[in-house]
Structure formats: structure tokens, C-alpha cells
Amino acid sequence: MTRLARVSRRTVLGGMAAGSAFVLAGRRRSLAQTTKLTFIEPFDVGLEYIHEMNAAAGGHFKAQGLEIDIPNARGTAIAVQQVVAKQAAFTRVGALDLMKASASQSVPLVSIATSLQEAIFSLVSLKSAPINTPADLRGKTIGVASIGGGQENTLDLLLSSAGISKADVPRQAIGSNVGNVELLKQGRVNGFFATVENTIALMRANEPVIAWSAGKFAPTPGGAIIIRRDFATENPALVTKCLRAMKASAEELLTADPNMILDRVEKQFEISSNKDRGFRIEALKAYNAMATAQGRDNLLKNVPEVWRKAAELTNKAGIVKVADADALYTNQYINDAFK
């Protein structure tokens, strides 16, 4: 059974002293049929990570001779650091997280695949006072999970797409939960950002709101599978095997009975999402739609136009300087996986 664990800053430091888990596993390839690797998630294991969970629970990793451990960290920065420190082979983050990480440290990281082709946050507003486009944001107070976090960065990307100054749109830190709709009703904010699953919960509760994906106006990959570039270069066959398993998982998710998928995944993973089965099925459908947002032919592929547009808006918003968007990703291994 795949082990689930939280990773804190203390365990990061302790793990570094223990040696490089995925490098050691790579060195043992000739001595054993199964290669053990770690795919660390940045947050609690939710349905957002269904591609990896199904690859494990559905036997797709095993079919490629891989044993993948899927623990979770307490934030994107720690998950990225685990990869940098060679304590994990892979993690999955937003494209903007990769841009920030690439600008802040010297170890080259690269996206080898995109699991979610669309931004993971939606903007929620009241039907009676709708925010329909980025242009409508001017003068509005917008709720974000935290100042300086992913949701505020997403807000700045939307403003950048509309040529609106950050100073014209106040923002307020309100956390990230479905209860934020009460702040909206009270008029304390004019809109707020919600995760995919919180948006689904609001709609299922028939709240008087509208919601649209930030990716509608600010295209950005929402789920980039990243790895150290040197590890990928030194272990191309191993990386391709992992992506071949992810491909099989992603394709199965598009066609298989979602109840069957959930039954087997729930046996192996303690999923943090709402436990209601109807909710979980809706979430799977939403993530499948995000996986194919750039077309079925681009399943798991890094789409250059999307990466370049995301980098353009990021530079324009002044979030981080991206000198070359194409240096952030490669389709070498995912293309090999599709052969």
C-alpha cells in the first residue's frame, strides 16, 4: 500500500541527512525489477492528484516496474525543496510555482508533463453583482487565501491580462473554504477565489453565485509534473516509464466507471476531499475536463502556447522574471511515452 505522510521543514532536513532516496533507487535498477521512487504532493492528497493515485491503485506504475510512494508536504515550497534535495523524484505544482522556483534557486527544474491544462482557481461572485471579466475587477475588493500566495498571484495575472493596476483592486486574506460565500453575501468582499472542489461544493449547495476559471482569461498550466533536469537527463527510460504509467491512468480516467476508480483509490489513499460519492464523481469529471482543456491530443503534454502566455502575463504582472518560457518544460519524455 502506498504510504501517506506529512512532510514538514524538520523532516526535510532530516531526510537530507538520510541520503537521496530516488537516486539510490535508480542505482539499484540493475539489481531488482522494481524501481522505488517518491512522487511528493505539495498538499493533502485530494482528488486533484487523481492521475497519480489511480496510476498507483490501478497498477499502472507497477506495470512499468515502478513502486511509487506518494507522501504529501505542507506547501509547494517544501515539495519543491524535496525534489531539489533529491528526497523525491517528482512533484506536481502550478506553472507559476515552477517559474518562482526556477528564479529562486540554482538547481534546474523542468516540467515533463502537464496533468491539468487549466488554472486551478475560479473567481466567485454573486449573481446579483457579478464579476464577469477581469475588466469588472477594477475597484472591487477580492478575497484570496493569503497575501502573496497562489490565489493573489492568480488575481494579478487576471489584472495583467486586462491592463489593470494592482492598486486599483484591493485584496483581503480570507483563507480558502466554502464558508467564504458568507463574506460575499455580507459585502465584505466583492468576489473571492475558490479551488475546483470548493467551487463544486458551492454549486451543489445552490448558493447564489457564479464562478469562472481564471484560465479563461489568464491561461496557465495548473498541474505541472516537475523533476530535476539532471535526473531526467541521466534516467530518460525511467522518466518515460513513469509518464507511460501516468498516460495509462489519465486515459483510463476519461473512459472508466468513476465509481470503480473511486472504489479502488479510496482503499489505498486517505483522500482529503468531501467524502460524498456524488461530490467526488463531479470532482473527477471536473479534473478530466481540466486535463483535456487543450484537447485530447494534448493529454499530459506541455502546450507551448499556454506556457508562453502564462510567462508573458507573469512578466507583465511583475510576479517573477521569466527569461525563456520554453526552458521550463520539455515534451521529450511524454512524447516517448506515447510511442
N, C-alpha and C positions, 0 to 999 in steps of 0.2 A: 504494500500500500504506500502511496506517495506520502511523504512526511510533510506536514504543515507546521510552520513555526514562525514566530515573530522575530525580526532581526532588529536589534537596537544598535546605537553607536557603540555600546560596550561590546556587543557580540561581533561587530565589525572588526574592532581592534583585536579581540581575542581570536577571531578567525584568521586574521592576517598572520598571527604567530603560529597558527597550526599548519600553514603551508597552503599551496594552491590546489584546491580540490579538483577543478576541471583540468588543469594541466597534468596533474598526476594521473587522472583518469585517461587522458589522451595518451600518456606514455605506456599505459597498460593495455592498449588496444590489441597488441600482438599476443598478449598472454591470456586474453579472455574474449569470449564472443560478445559480451555485453559491455558497453561503454557507459560509465556513470557520469552524468553532467547535472549542473544545477541551473534551473531557469527561475530566477527570483522575480516575484511580482512586487511592485512598489507599495501596494496597499493590501488590505484584507482581500482574501480570494473571493471575488464576486463573479457574476456571470459575464462581466466584461472580459474575463480571461477564459472564456469557454473554449476557444481554439486549443489552448494548451491543456486544459483539463480533459477535454474529450480525446486529445491525442494520447494522453496517459491512460485514462479509464477505458478508452476504446481499443487499446492495444496497438495504436499506430506507431508510437515510439518503439515499442517492443519489436514490432515487425521490422524495424530498421536496425535492430541490435542495440537499442539505446534504453537506458534506465534513467529517467529524468526526475529529479527531485524538484518540487515546486513549493518552496517556502515563500513567505511574504515579509516585506520590510515595513518600516514605519515612515514611509515617504520616498519620493522619487530620488532625492539626493543620495539617500543611503543605498537604494537599489543600484544606482549608477556606480557608486563607490565600490560596491561589492564586485561589480564587473571589472572596474579599473584595477582593484586589488587582487584579481584572479580568484576570488572566492565563489564566483558564479560565472557561467559561460554566457548566459543570456539574461536580458531583462526586456520588459516592454514599457515604453514611455511614449508621450506625445512628441511630435516633431519639434515643438518649441523647447521641450526639455532637453532633447538631443542638441539643439542649437546652443542652449545655455551651457550644457556640459562641455561641448567642444570648445567653447570660448574660454572656459574657466580652468581647464587643466590640460596637460601636455600629452596624455595618452590618447592616441587617435581612436575614436569610436565610429562605428558605421551602422546604418540601418540595413539589414539584409532582407527585410520584408516588411510590408505594411499590413497588419491584420485588420485594422479599422481605417477606412479611407476617408472618414469624415470626423470633424471635431466632436468631442465627447460631451460638450456643454451646449445647452439650449437656453435661450433667453425667454423668460416667462413674464407675462404682463396680464393685466386684467382685460377681459373682453370689452368692458365699458370704457377703458382708457388704454387702448392697445398701442404697443410699440411694434410697428410692422417692418421697419427697416432701420439700418444704422443711422440714417438721417434723422429719425424720430428720437434719437437718444439725446440730442442737444438739450441741455437744461434739466435733464432728468437725473434723479438720484437712483443709482443702481446698486443692488446688493451683490456682494461677492463673498466667497467663503473666507478669504483672508486677504489682507493687503500684501501685494507683491506675489501672490500665488497664481496658479494656472487660470483661475476664473478672471482675475483682474487683467492678466495678460491677454486673455481672450477678448475682454472688453476693449482693450487698447488696439487690438488687431481690427476689431469692427470699426472703431473710430478712425483708424488709419485708412480703412477701405473707403470711408466717406469723407475724408479730409477734415475731420472734426478734431479740434484741440482737446487734449485730456482735461484741461482746465474747465472746459465747458460742460463736463459730465461728472458731477460728484459721485463718489463711490463710498459704500459703507460696508464694513466687515460684519457679516451676519451668520457665518457658518454655512454648512451645506446640509439642509434637511427639508423635508416636505412641509414642516411647520412654518417655513418662511412665507408661505402663502398668507398667513395671518398678518405679517408685517406689510404685505402688499395691500391687503384689504383695509388695514388701518391707515394707509397712506404714508407710512414711514419710509417706504421705498416705492419707486415707480415701476421697478422691474427687478428681477434677480436671475442669476444663473443657476441652472439645475443640472444634475447629472442625468444620464439617459434613464436610469431606473427611478430617480425621483420624479422626473417628468411623467413617466408611465404611471406612477402612483397618483400623481395629481389628476391625470386624465381619468383614471379608473374611479377616483373619488368624485368625479363630475364637478371639480372646482371651476369657478367662472373665469378661466384663464385661457390664453393662447400661448403657444410655445413654438419656437422655430430654432433649428440647429444653427449655431454660429457658422458652421461650414457653408451655409447658403450664401453668405456674403464674404466670409474670410476662409477660403479653402485651406485646410491644413490636415495632414495625416494625424489621426487620433491614436493610432496604436502602432508605433514603430518598434520592431524587434531589433534590438541593438546588441552589439558584440564588440570586443576589442578587434581592431583591424588586423593586428599581428596574429591573433589566434585564428581568425578566418583564413588569412594567407597561409598559415602553417598547417591548417587542418581543413582543406577545402572539401574533401569527401565527407568528413564528419558533419560539417555545417550543412552540406547538401542533404545528408540523411535526415537531419533534424527538420529541415524545411520540407522534405518529401513527406515526412510524417504529419507536419502541420498542414500541408496541402490536402492529404487524405482526410484529415479531420475537418478542415474547412469545407471540403466538398460534401462530406457526409452530413454536416450540419445543414446544408442547403436542401437536402432531399429526405433525410431520415425522419421518422416519427419523433417529435420533440419530447414526448413522454418517455420514449425509450432512452433517448440521450440523457435526460434528467435522471431517470432511474439509476443508470449506472454511474453517472458522475456524482450523484448525491451519496452513493455508497462509499466513494473513495475520498471525497472532499467535504470539509465543513464550509459550506458556502454562506457568505455573509448576507446575501440578498434576502429580501422578503421571502418567506417560506411558502406563501400561497402558490399553488401549482399554476393557476391561471395567470398570475402575475409573471411567473418565471417563463412560461411559454411566450407571453408577449415580449418579454425581455430578449429571449432568444431570437424572435422574429426581428426585433429592432437591431440587434447586433449583426444578424445576417444581412439586413438592408445596408448597414454601415460597411460591412465587408465587401459588398458589391456596388457601392455607391459610384465607383468609376467603371462599372461594367463587369460582367462575369469574367471576361477575358483578362481583366487586371486583378483577379483574385490574388491576394498576398503580394502583389507586385508594388514596387515603389514607382509611382507615376510622376515622371519628371516635371510635368506642368504644374502639378499640385505642390510639389516641394519648392519649386521656383517661386510660385505665387506666395506661398507661406513665408519664404525667406524675404521676398520683396516687401510684404506687409510688416514683417518683423523689423526690418531695417528702417522702414518708414516710421514705425511707431517708436523707434529708439529703444527697444527692449534689449537687443543684443546685436552686435555687428556680425552679419553673415557674409563672408567674402565670396564664397563659392558654394551655392546650394547643392550642386552636383557632387561635391566632395563628401556630402553627408550620407550618401546611400550608394548601394550597388545592387544590381539585379542579376549579377553573375550566378549566385548560388540558387536563387529561386528559379531562374531560367533552367539551370541544370536539373533542378528538382522536377520540373515539368516535362523533361525529356523521357 
